[in-house]
């Protein structure tokens, strides 16, 4: 394989375009002797003359071998320029980032991360994917939002504690915090028995309450609508209720539970992978967004 340097190819291209070694030297900011040395090194590498030199002010003529080297050399220079641009974009935060999550988790944090990244780095490539909530794996992901600890080696930062609240028809329970035991045998609207719903029902049972599930449906808004219709109460995560109208709906009351079912939300990333500026920025934004949400909950 021919061992050539890109700077030598740039010099050759400049000579072919300018016609003389002297003008090529002026264009590149080299001395004419430096240009001659670079051409000599390139000719040694490819094993033949690249230019016929008539001498004096007359233009040099490129040889047949020179035509071959120049054609492929320009392709290499173009690819090198693409590489330089890609590296510059990467350093500026305009690379690619793969983020894993699953429906329901990080619903108030992930959108803020994506929005800020796109605002700050319009050329970035953000790819979101859903992960198996029962067995989340980092795999080739750069970041993973998950509201539990995951197996295996992973760096992480805790984002927040996600508390669950009781949503009920007004007047169903006394004002203020509600002891979990009061939910025992109480009619309740719930999600289907997904991984997180099973965890919630086990947590309530550990606190002495086994609500009577009278209806199961997907979607937090649908669950709240069923509560509003008088079908039963519901226990939902604070993040699912944040920003909705449930806190001002006179038909509903929102209660803290004692003890409060709580899940810890984390952001994970591979431990031995060098972070791109985009990934590092995404982590910072996620922490900022989580802090803002925690302050709003107080």
C-alpha positions, 0 to 999 in steps of 0.5 A: 500500500502506498504511504502518502501524506495528505499535506503532500497531496494538497501540495500536488493539487495546488501545483496542478491548479497553479501551474508552477511550484512558485505560485503553489508555494505562495498559495500554500504559504510555503517556500518553493524549496519546501514545495519541491521537497514535498513533491520529491517525497510523494514521488518517492512514495509512488515510485515515479515522476508526477510532473515534467519540469520544463524549467523557468517560468513555463508551467509544469506538466503533470505526468500520466502517473501524476494524473492517477495520483491526483485523481485519487488524491483529490478523493482522499482530500475530499474525504479528509475534509468530511472527516475534519468537518465531522470531528468539528461538529462532534466537538461542538456537540453536533454528533449522534446520541442514543437515549433509551427510555420506556413509556411513562418514565422521564416524561417530564425530563426527557422532552426537556433534554431533547428540546435543549439539545436541539436548541443548542445543537440544531445539527445533532442526531438524537435517537430515542428507543424504548427498552424492556422495562423488566430487563433494561439493558444499556447495550449500545445506548449512550444514556438510559432513563430508568426508575430503578437500579439496573444490573451490571456495570453502569455509571449513574446519577440519581435524578429524583424521587418519584412519589405516588399520589392518591387521586380521588373524587372530592369528599371521598377521603378526609383532607390532608395525607391519607394513610395507605391502610384506608385504601384496603378494599377501596374501589380503584382504577389502575393500569393493567398489571405491568411491571410498574403496576405490579410493583405499586400493588405489592408496595401498597400490600406491604403497607396493609392495603389491597385495593379492590381493582374495579377497572384497568386501563392504560394512559394516566389521563384515561385513569384520571377520567375514570376517577372523575366519572366516579368509578374509583380512586387511583394511585399515580406518580406525581410526574404523570400528574404534574402540569395537568389540570387535576390539581385545580379540578374541583371534582377531584382531590389529590392526597399524599399517602402515608407512607408514600410509594416512591420510586427512584429515577436514575440516568445511566451511561456506560462506565468505560465509554468516552463521553461525547460533548453531546452526551455530557451536555445531555446529562447536565440538562437532565440533572438541571431539569430534575432539580427544577421538578423537585423544587416545584414539588416542594 
